[in-house]
């Protein structure tokens, strides 16, 4: 039995580079058939619950302002129609690719697919990658509320954000560090990392920065309108906003969700972790991060 397992592991190790090469060639072939260059893709690569959908609303509203024929605010589901693709599924297979909004051409882009995975050097090297992250304590709180209190099959399976962070810590730190490493490699100017905290506190500055990074001069008035319209999408604004949270799908614990959203509206969405993590919990998180060369206090923790 042990010998067979060793043989299986050895076979997988041998075949892995072959499979990776095949998948890369298939990806490049798919782009060629679409007539799309890697430079025309903006990968919205985010850690979950860090403002993914808020950023999509900001882009949607800015593009609609640039297009004089359709400058009304983006509705709750417009971002799903304008930016319909998840990168991993639409570009590597799993779900059909859908044509994104042609308004992206106004910023020199073809698509803005989203992704919640590690940095993909082999695929994204020549594409722009916009990375969003959040301090790990608030990340755990929002994941707890909008996943473990929202889905009926997950409700009651964890005790709170402290357990959620323990459960998801390896995924969080692996993903976070992959972008830190990529940013340092070869002075990567095609990767831009923005914290949710900066996006929440200074959305105009962040949006203008992104537009300049893409090679265009932002229109200040249209940036302001994009921020104003996007801020009306409350769940997205605080760092959640999945489609089922925008279409009034009833969560497992609706009163918990409603109370939490109202709290964020009144108090802000940064620093909610203080209600769930005690000083001992925070020290343990700091120690775990330190093992990976990360300092908790490098993140924005305070409102």
C-alpha contacts under 8 A as a table, 3 or more apart, distances in Angstrom:
res1	aa1	res2	aa2	distance
1	X	4	X	5.19
1	X	5	X	6.34
2	X	5	X	5.11
2	X	6	X	6.28
3	X	6	X	5.09
3	X	7	X	6.24
4	X	7	X	5.02
4	X	8	X	6.15
5	X	8	X	5.01
5	X	9	X	6.15
6	X	9	X	5.10
6	X	10	X	6.05
7	X	10	X	5.01
7	X	11	X	6.07
8	X	11	X	5.12
8	X	12	X	6.25
9	X	12	X	5.14
9	X	13	X	6.20
10	X	13	X	5.06
10	X	14	X	6.24
11	X	14	X	5.14
11	X	15	X	6.10
12	X	15	X	5.13
12	X	16	X	5.86
13	X	16	X	5.41
13	X	17	X	7.80
14	X	17	X	6.87
14	X	18	X	7.75
15	X	18	X	5.24
15	X	19	X	6.20
16	X	19	X	5.12
16	X	20	X	6.11
17	X	20	X	5.03
17	X	21	X	6.11
18	X	21	X	5.23
18	X	22	X	6.17
19	X	22	X	5.02
19	X	23	X	6.11
20	X	23	X	5.17
20	X	24	X	6.14
21	X	24	X	5.11
21	X	25	X	6.15
22	X	25	X	5.21
22	X	26	X	6.10
23	X	26	X	4.98
23	X	27	X	6.11
23	X	92	X	7.52
24	X	27	X	5.04
24	X	28	X	6.28
24	X	122	X	7.30
24	X	123	X	6.90
25	X	28	X	5.15
25	X	29	X	6.03
26	X	29	X	4.98
26	X	30	X	6.08
26	X	92	X	7.84
27	X	30	X	5.08
27	X	31	X	6.37
27	X	91	X	6.60
27	X	92	X	6.19
27	X	123	X	7.88
28	X	31	X	5.14
28	X	32	X	6.18
29	X	32	X	4.99
29	X	33	X	6.23
30	X	33	X	5.16
30	X	34	X	6.32
30	X	91	X	7.39
31	X	34	X	5.02
31	X	35	X	6.08
31	X	36	X	5.22
31	X	37	X	6.69
31	X	38	X	7.64
32	X	35	X	4.93
32	X	36	X	6.14
32	X	37	X	7.48
33	X	36	X	7.76
36	X	40	X	6.61
36	X	110	X	7.17
37	X	40	X	5.36
37	X	41	X	7.32
38	X	41	X	5.52
38	X	124	X	7.49
38	X	126	X	5.72
38	X	127	X	5.05
39	X	42	X	7.81
39	X	109	X	7.83
39	X	126	X	5.69
39	X	127	X	4.67
39	X	128	X	6.75
40	X	108	X	6.59
40	X	109	X	4.47
40	X	110	X	5.20
40	X	111	X	6.97
40	X	127	X	6.88
40	X	128	X	8.00
41	X	109	X	5.97
41	X	110	X	5.91
41	X	111	X	5.26
41	X	112	X	6.05
41	X	113	X	7.67
41	X	127	X	5.56
41	X	128	X	6.42
42	X	109	X	6.98
42	X	111	X	6.35
42	X	112	X	4.76
42	X	113	X	6.92
42	X	127	X	6.22
42	X	128	X	4.77
42	X	129	X	5.66
42	X	130	X	6.98
43	X	87	X	7.36
43	X	112	X	5.54
43	X	113	X	5.42
43	X	114	X	5.95
43	X	115	X	7.17
43	X	124	X	7.91
43	X	127	X	7.18
43	X	128	X	6.18
43	X	129	X	4.66
43	X	130	X	6.05
44	X	52	X	7.54
44	X	112	X	6.27
44	X	113	X	6.02
44	X	114	X	4.50
44	X	115	X	6.12
44	X	129	X	6.13
44	X	130	X	4.99
44	X	131	X	6.21
44	X	132	X	7.90
45	X	114	X	5.77
45	X	115	X	4.69
45	X	116	X	5.86
45	X	117	X	7.02
45	X	119	X	7.83
45	X	129	X	6.51
45	X	130	X	5.86
45	X	131	X	4.81
45	X	132	X	6.67
46	X	50	X	6.82
46	X	52	X	6.41
46	X	114	X	7.52
46	X	115	X	6.20
46	X	116	X	5.26
46	X	117	X	7.53
46	X	130	X	7.80
46	X	131	X	5.24
46	X	132	X	4.63
46	X	133	X	6.17
47	X	50	X	6.02
47	X	116	X	5.58
47	X	117	X	7.63
47	X	132	X	6.35
47	X	133	X	5.41
47	X	134	X	7.60
47	X	172	X	7.30
47	X	175	X	7.37
47	X	176	X	7.70
48	X	51	X	7.89
48	X	52	X	7.31
48	X	116	X	6.32
48	X	133	X	7.98
48	X	139	X	7.93
48	X	143	X	7.78
49	X	52	X	6.98
49	X	134	X	7.98
49	X	139	X	6.44
49	X	142	X	6.37
49	X	143	X	6.49
49	X	239	X	5.04
49	X	240	X	5.19
50	X	132	X	6.10
50	X	133	X	5.41
50	X	134	X	5.52
50	X	139	X	7.19
50	X	195	X	7.77
50	X	196	X	5.39
50	X	239	X	5.02
50	X	240	X	7.26
51	X	54	X	5.02
51	X	55	X	6.07
51	X	132	X	7.11
51	X	196	X	6.03
51	X	199	X	7.95
51	X	236	X	6.43
51	X	237	X	6.86
51	X	238	X	7.09
51	X	239	X	4.16
51	X	240	X	6.45
52	X	55	X	5.34
52	X	56	X	6.43
52	X	114	X	7.89
52	X	132	X	7.25
52	X	236	X	7.74
52	X	239	X	7.13
52	X	240	X	7.67
53	X	56	X	4.81
53	X	57	X	6.18
53	X	79	X	7.89
53	X	236	X	5.47
53	X	239	X	7.54
53	X	240	X	7.10
53	X	241	X	6.06
53	X	242	X	7.19
54	X	57	X	5.08
54	X	58	X	6.23
54	X	230	X	6.78
54	X	231	X	7.95
54	X	233	X	7.70
54	X	236	X	4.73
54	X	237	X	5.39
54	X	239	X	6.96
54	X	241	X	7.67
55	X	58	X	4.97
55	X	59	X	6.24
56	X	59	X	5.15
56	X	60	X	6.02
56	X	79	X	6.12
56	X	83	X	7.72
57	X	60	X	4.93
57	X	61	X	5.95
57	X	74	X	6.91
57	X	79	X	6.23
57	X	226	X	7.95
57	X	230	X	5.37
58	X	61	X	5.33
58	X	62	X	6.07
58	X	207	X	7.51
58	X	226	X	5.58
58	X	227	X	6.16
58	X	230	X	5.64
59	X	62	X	5.16
59	X	63	X	6.02
59	X	226	X	7.65
60	X	63	X	5.28
60	X	64	X	6.13
60	X	74	X	6.32
60	X	78	X	7.66
60	X	79	X	6.35
60	X	82	X	7.25
60	X	226	X	7.96
61	X	64	X	5.05
61	X	65	X	6.16
61	X	71	X	7.61
61	X	72	X	8.00
61	X	73	X	6.00
61	X	74	X	5.63
61	X	225	X	7.67
61	X	226	X	4.72
61	X	227	X	7.87
61	X	229	X	6.93
61	X	230	X	6.92
62	X	65	X	5.05
62	X	66	X	6.27
62	X	222	X	6.23
62	X	223	X	6.19
62	X	225	X	7.59
62	X	226	X	4.97
63	X	66	X	4.99
63	X	67	X	6.29
63	X	103	X	6.10
63	X	104	X	7.01
63	X	106	X	7.29
64	X	67	X	5.07
64	X	68	X	7.34
64	X	70	X	5.52
64	X	71	X	4.56
64	X	72	X	6.89
64	X	73	X	7.49
64	X	74	X	7.65
64	X	103	X	7.49
65	X	68	X	6.35
65	X	70	X	7.13
65	X	71	X	4.46
65	X	72	X	7.49
65	X	222	X	5.93
65	X	225	X	7.86
65	X	226	X	7.44
66	X	71	X	7.27
66	X	106	X	7.54
66	X	222	X	7.35
67	X	70	X	5.79
67	X	71	X	6.23
67	X	103	X	7.26
68	X	71	X	5.77
73	X	226	X	7.94
73	X	229	X	5.85
73	X	230	X	7.97
74	X	77	X	7.86
74	X	78	X	5.65
74	X	79	X	7.30
74	X	229	X	7.42
74	X	230	X	7.67
75	X	78	X	5.25
75	X	79	X	7.76
76	X	79	X	7.21
76	X	233	X	7.26
76	X	246	X	6.22
76	X	247	X	7.80
77	X	80	X	5.39
77	X	81	X	6.73
77	X	243	X	7.34
77	X	246	X	7.73
78	X	81	X	5.09
78	X	82	X	5.95
79	X	82	X	5.04
79	X	83	X	5.60
79	X	84	X	7.38
80	X	83	X	5.39
80	X	84	X	4.86
81	X	84	X	5.38
81	X	100	X	7.23
81	X	101	X	7.52
82	X	100	X	5.29
82	X	101	X	4.64
83	X	100	X	5.31
83	X	101	X	6.72
83	X	111	X	6.92
83	X	112	X	6.10
83	X	113	X	6.53
84	X	98	X	6.22
84	X	99	X	7.54
84	X	100	X	6.24
84	X	113	X	7.28
85	X	89	X	7.64
85	X	90	X	5.77
85	X	97	X	6.49
85	X	98	X	6.41
85	X	100	X	7.64
85	X	112	X	7.60
85	X	113	X	4.93
85	X	114	X	6.77
86	X	89	X	5.63
86	X	90	X	5.74
86	X	91	X	7.86
86	X	113	X	4.99
86	X	114	X	4.84
86	X	115	X	5.96
87	X	90	X	5.46
87	X	91	X	5.46
87	X	92	X	7.40
87	X	113	X	4.89
87	X	114	X	5.62
87	X	115	X	5.71
88	X	91	X	5.74
88	X	92	X	5.42
88	X	93	X	7.21
88	X	115	X	6.74
89	X	92	X	5.56
89	X	93	X	5.05
89	X	94	X	4.79
89	X	95	X	5.29
89	X	96	X	7.74
90	X	93	X	5.52
90	X	94	X	6.59
90	X	95	X	5.36
90	X	96	X	5.65
90	X	97	X	4.58
90	X	98	X	7.65
91	X	97	X	6.85
93	X	96	X	7.24
100	X	104	X	7.96
100	X	110	X	7.20
100	X	111	X	5.83
100	X	112	X	7.96
101	X	104	X	6.11
101	X	111	X	7.68
102	X	105	X	5.71
102	X	110	X	7.17
103	X	106	X	5.63
103	X	107	X	7.94
104	X	107	X	5.57
104	X	108	X	6.57
104	X	109	X	5.06
104	X	110	X	5.81
104	X	111	X	6.75
105	X	108	X	4.68
105	X	109	X	4.99
105	X	110	X	6.13
106	X	109	X	7.32
107	X	211	X	7.79
107	X	214	X	7.09
107	X	216	X	7.00
108	X	214	X	7.90
109	X	112	X	7.72
117	X	175	X	6.58
118	X	174	X	7.24
118	X	175	X	4.67
118	X	176	X	7.70
118	X	178	X	5.88
118	X	179	X	7.31
119	X	124	X	7.83
119	X	175	X	7.22
119	X	178	X	5.56
119	X	179	X	5.77
119	X	182	X	7.20
120	X	123	X	5.61
120	X	124	X	5.67
120	X	125	X	7.72
121	X	124	X	5.37
121	X	125	X	5.29
121	X	182	X	7.81
122	X	125	X	6.24
123	X	126	X	7.85
124	X	127	X	5.02
124	X	128	X	7.40
124	X	129	X	7.34
125	X	190	X	7.99
126	X	190	X	7.43
127	X	190	X	6.74
128	X	190	X	4.79
128	X	191	X	6.02
129	X	190	X	6.17
129	X	191	X	4.77
129	X	192	X	6.34
130	X	191	X	6.04
130	X	192	X	5.04
130	X	193	X	6.05
130	X	194	X	7.70
131	X	179	X	7.68
131	X	191	X	7.26
131	X	192	X	6.00
131	X	193	X	4.52
131	X	194	X	6.21
132	X	193	X	5.86
132	X	194	X	5.16
132	X	195	X	5.54
132	X	196	X	6.31
133	X	176	X	7.44
133	X	193	X	7.65
133	X	194	X	6.76
133	X	195	X	5.00
133	X	196	X	5.84
134	X	138	X	7.07
134	X	139	X	6.00
134	X	195	X	5.56
134	X	196	X	5.20
134	X	197	X	6.73
134	X	299	X	7.63
135	X	138	X	5.81
135	X	139	X	6.09
135	X	296	X	7.82
135	X	299	X	5.39
135	X	300	X	6.33
135	X	301	X	6.54
136	X	139	X	4.81
136	X	140	X	6.17
136	X	165	X	7.56
136	X	172	X	7.76
137	X	140	X	5.29
137	X	141	X	6.53
137	X	161	X	7.92
137	X	165	X	7.49
137	X	273	X	5.56
137	X	277	X	7.85
138	X	141	X	4.91
138	X	142	X	6.16
138	X	270	X	6.97
138	X	271	X	6.52
138	X	272	X	6.24
138	X	273	X	5.11
139	X	142	X	5.39
139	X	143	X	6.06
140	X	143	X	5.08
140	X	144	X	5.99
140	X	161	X	5.09
140	X	162	X	7.15
140	X	164	X	5.87
140	X	165	X	5.19
140	X	273	X	8.00
141	X	144	X	5.10
141	X	145	X	6.26
141	X	160	X	7.84
141	X	161	X	4.94
141	X	164	X	7.99
141	X	272	X	7.25
141	X	273	X	6.12
141	X	276	X	7.70
142	X	145	X	5.11
142	X	146	X	5.82
142	X	147	X	7.89
142	X	239	X	7.64
142	X	240	X	7.48
143	X	146	X	5.37
143	X	147	X	5.40
143	X	148	X	6.97
143	X	161	X	7.68
143	X	164	X	7.51
144	X	147	X	5.53
144	X	148	X	4.83
144	X	149	X	6.31
144	X	160	X	6.50
144	X	161	X	5.53
144	X	164	X	6.39
145	X	148	X	5.87
145	X	149	X	4.94
145	X	150	X	6.66
145	X	256	X	7.76
145	X	257	X	6.66
145	X	260	X	7.83
146	X	149	X	5.95
146	X	150	X	5.27
146	X	151	X	7.97
146	X	240	X	7.02
146	X	257	X	7.41
147	X	150	X	5.00
147	X	151	X	5.81
147	X	154	X	7.36
148	X	151	X	6.04
148	X	154	X	5.14
148	X	155	X	5.06
148	X	156	X	7.30
148	X	157	X	7.36
148	X	158	X	7.27
149	X	152	X	7.60
149	X	154	X	7.15
149	X	155	X	5.06
149	X	156	X	7.57
149	X	251	X	7.41
149	X	252	X	6.24
149	X	253	X	5.83
149	X	256	X	7.43
149	X	257	X	7.39
150	X	154	X	7.69
150	X	155	X	6.81
150	X	251	X	4.60
150	X	252	X	5.09
150	X	253	X	6.25
150	X	254	X	7.70
150	X	257	X	7.50
151	X	154	X	5.37
151	X	155	X	6.06
151	X	251	X	6.26
151	X	252	X	5.77
152	X	155	X	5.30
152	X	251	X	7.08
152	X	252	X	4.82
154	X	157	X	5.53
155	X	158	X	7.59
155	X	252	X	6.66
155	X	253	X	7.87
156	X	159	X	7.12
158	X	163	X	6.38
158	X	164	X	6.84
159	X	162	X	7.83
159	X	163	X	6.28
160	X	163	X	5.66
160	X	164	X	6.35
160	X	276	X	7.52
161	X	164	X	4.74
161	X	165	X	6.07
161	X	276	X	6.61
161	X	277	X	7.80
162	X	165	X	5.33
162	X	166	X	6.43
162	X	276	X	7.19
162	X	277	X	6.59
162	X	281	X	7.30
163	X	166	X	5.04
163	X	167	X	6.08
164	X	167	X	4.99
164	X	168	X	6.11
165	X	168	X	5.13
165	X	169	X	5.26
166	X	169	X	5.26
167	X	170	X	7.81
168	X	171	X	5.49
168	X	172	X	6.19
169	X	172	X	5.07
169	X	173	X	6.09
170	X	173	X	5.37
170	X	174	X	5.92
171	X	174	X	5.26
171	X	175	X	6.09
172	X	175	X	5.36
172	X	176	X	6.04
173	X	176	X	5.00
173	X	177	X	5.89
173	X	289	X	7.87
174	X	177	X	5.37
174	X	178	X	6.16
175	X	178	X	5.23
175	X	179	X	6.85
176	X	179	X	5.67
176	X	180	X	6.57
177	X	180	X	4.84
177	X	181	X	6.07
178	X	181	X	5.27
178	X	182	X	6.17
179	X	182	X	4.89
179	X	183	X	5.97
179	X	193	X	7.96
180	X	183	X	5.18
180	X	184	X	6.51
181	X	184	X	5.31
181	X	185	X	6.26
182	X	185	X	5.13
182	X	188	X	6.86
182	X	191	X	7.78
183	X	186	X	7.86
183	X	187	X	6.47
183	X	188	X	5.24
183	X	189	X	7.75
183	X	191	X	6.37
183	X	192	X	7.96
184	X	187	X	5.55
184	X	188	X	6.56
185	X	188	X	6.00
188	X	191	X	5.92
189	X	192	X	7.25
192	X	210	X	7.96
194	X	198	X	6.83
194	X	199	X	6.98
194	X	206	X	7.70
195	X	198	X	5.33
195	X	199	X	6.31
196	X	199	X	4.90
196	X	200	X	5.93
196	X	239	X	7.57
197	X	200	X	5.12
197	X	201	X	6.13
197	X	270	X	6.73
197	X	300	X	6.53
198	X	201	X	5.18
198	X	202	X	5.59
198	X	203	X	7.23
198	X	206	X	7.34
199	X	202	X	5.40
199	X	203	X	4.76
199	X	206	X	5.96
200	X	203	X	5.87
200	X	237	X	7.35
200	X	238	X	7.63
202	X	205	X	5.44
202	X	206	X	6.30
203	X	206	X	5.06
203	X	207	X	6.00
203	X	227	X	6.62
204	X	207	X	5.23
204	X	208	X	6.09
204	X	223	X	6.30
204	X	224	X	6.44
204	X	227	X	6.57
205	X	208	X	5.25
205	X	209	X	6.07
206	X	209	X	5.03
206	X	210	X	6.22
207	X	210	X	5.13
207	X	211	X	6.25
207	X	223	X	7.04
208	X	211	X	5.20
208	X	212	X	6.25
208	X	217	X	7.99
208	X	218	X	5.69
208	X	220	X	7.82
208	X	223	X	7.10
209	X	212	X	5.26
209	X	213	X	6.08
210	X	213	X	4.93
210	X	214	X	6.27
211	X	214	X	5.09
211	X	215	X	6.61
211	X	216	X	5.64
211	X	217	X	6.66
211	X	218	X	5.95
212	X	215	X	4.99
212	X	216	X	4.97
212	X	217	X	5.58
212	X	218	X	6.70
213	X	216	X	7.39
218	X	223	X	7.10
219	X	222	X	5.38
219	X	223	X	6.09
220	X	223	X	5.02
220	X	224	X	6.21
221	X	224	X	5.18
221	X	225	X	6.38
222	X	225	X	5.01
222	X	226	X	6.05
223	X	226	X	5.04
223	X	227	X	6.25
224	X	227	X	5.19
224	X	228	X	6.14
225	X	228	X	4.95
225	X	229	X	6.05
226	X	229	X	5.31
226	X	230	X	5.95
227	X	230	X	5.13
227	X	231	X	5.98
228	X	231	X	5.38
228	X	232	X	7.02
229	X	232	X	5.62
229	X	233	X	7.84
230	X	233	X	5.77
230	X	237	X	7.48
231	X	234	X	6.43
231	X	237	X	5.82
232	X	237	X	7.78
233	X	236	X	5.57
233	X	237	X	6.01
233	X	241	X	7.96
234	X	237	X	4.93
234	X	238	X	6.43
234	X	241	X	7.84
234	X	261	X	7.97
235	X	238	X	5.46
235	X	239	X	6.55
235	X	240	X	5.25
235	X	241	X	4.68
235	X	245	X	7.33
235	X	246	X	7.67
235	X	261	X	7.16
236	X	239	X	5.18
236	X	240	X	4.83
236	X	241	X	4.11
236	X	242	X	7.68
237	X	240	X	7.26
237	X	241	X	7.77
238	X	264	X	7.03
238	X	268	X	7.91
238	X	269	X	5.60
239	X	269	X	7.97
240	X	245	X	7.99
241	X	244	X	7.77
241	X	245	X	5.40
241	X	246	X	6.14
242	X	245	X	5.14
242	X	246	X	6.51
243	X	246	X	5.06
243	X	247	X	6.31
244	X	247	X	5.22
244	X	248	X	6.58
244	X	249	X	5.44
245	X	248	X	5.85
245	X	249	X	6.27
246	X	249	X	7.65
250	X	254	X	6.63
251	X	254	X	5.26
251	X	257	X	7.76
253	X	256	X	5.49
253	X	257	X	6.50
254	X	257	X	5.13
254	X	258	X	6.04
255	X	258	X	5.13
255	X	259	X	5.99
256	X	259	X	5.27
256	X	260	X	6.10
257	X	260	X	5.18
257	X	261	X	6.17
258	X	261	X	5.22
258	X	262	X	6.19
259	X	262	X	5.17
259	X	263	X	6.14
260	X	263	X	5.00
260	X	264	X	6.28
261	X	264	X	5.12
261	X	265	X	6.23
262	X	265	X	5.00
262	X	266	X	6.20
263	X	266	X	5.14
263	X	267	X	5.75
263	X	268	X	7.32
264	X	267	X	5.15
264	X	268	X	4.50
264	X	269	X	4.75
264	X	272	X	7.92
265	X	268	X	5.63
265	X	269	X	7.40
268	X	271	X	7.86
268	X	303	X	6.96
269	X	272	X	6.26
269	X	303	X	7.68
270	X	301	X	6.89
270	X	302	X	6.33
270	X	303	X	4.91
271	X	274	X	6.04
271	X	301	X	5.72
271	X	302	X	5.23
271	X	303	X	5.59
272	X	275	X	6.07
272	X	276	X	7.77
273	X	276	X	5.39
273	X	277	X	5.98
274	X	277	X	5.56
274	X	278	X	7.15
275	X	278	X	7.95
277	X	280	X	7.87
277	X	281	X	5.52
277	X	282	X	6.31
278	X	281	X	5.22
278	X	282	X	6.33
279	X	282	X	5.09
279	X	283	X	6.27
280	X	283	X	5.16
280	X	284	X	6.36
281	X	284	X	5.22
281	X	285	X	6.37
282	X	285	X	5.10
282	X	286	X	6.15
283	X	286	X	4.98
283	X	287	X	6.15
284	X	287	X	5.07
284	X	288	X	6.25
285	X	288	X	5.11
285	X	289	X	6.17
285	X	296	X	7.67
286	X	289	X	5.16
286	X	290	X	6.06
286	X	295	X	6.68
286	X	296	X	5.50
287	X	290	X	5.05
287	X	291	X	6.57
288	X	291	X	5.44
288	X	292	X	7.28
289	X	292	X	5.40
289	X	293	X	6.55
289	X	294	X	5.03
289	X	295	X	6.23
289	X	296	X	6.71
290	X	293	X	4.83
290	X	294	X	5.06
290	X	295	X	5.89
290	X	296	X	7.98
291	X	294	X	7.37
294	X	298	X	7.79
295	X	298	X	5.46
295	X	299	X	7.72
296	X	299	X	5.83
297	X	300	X	7.04
297	X	301	X	7.30
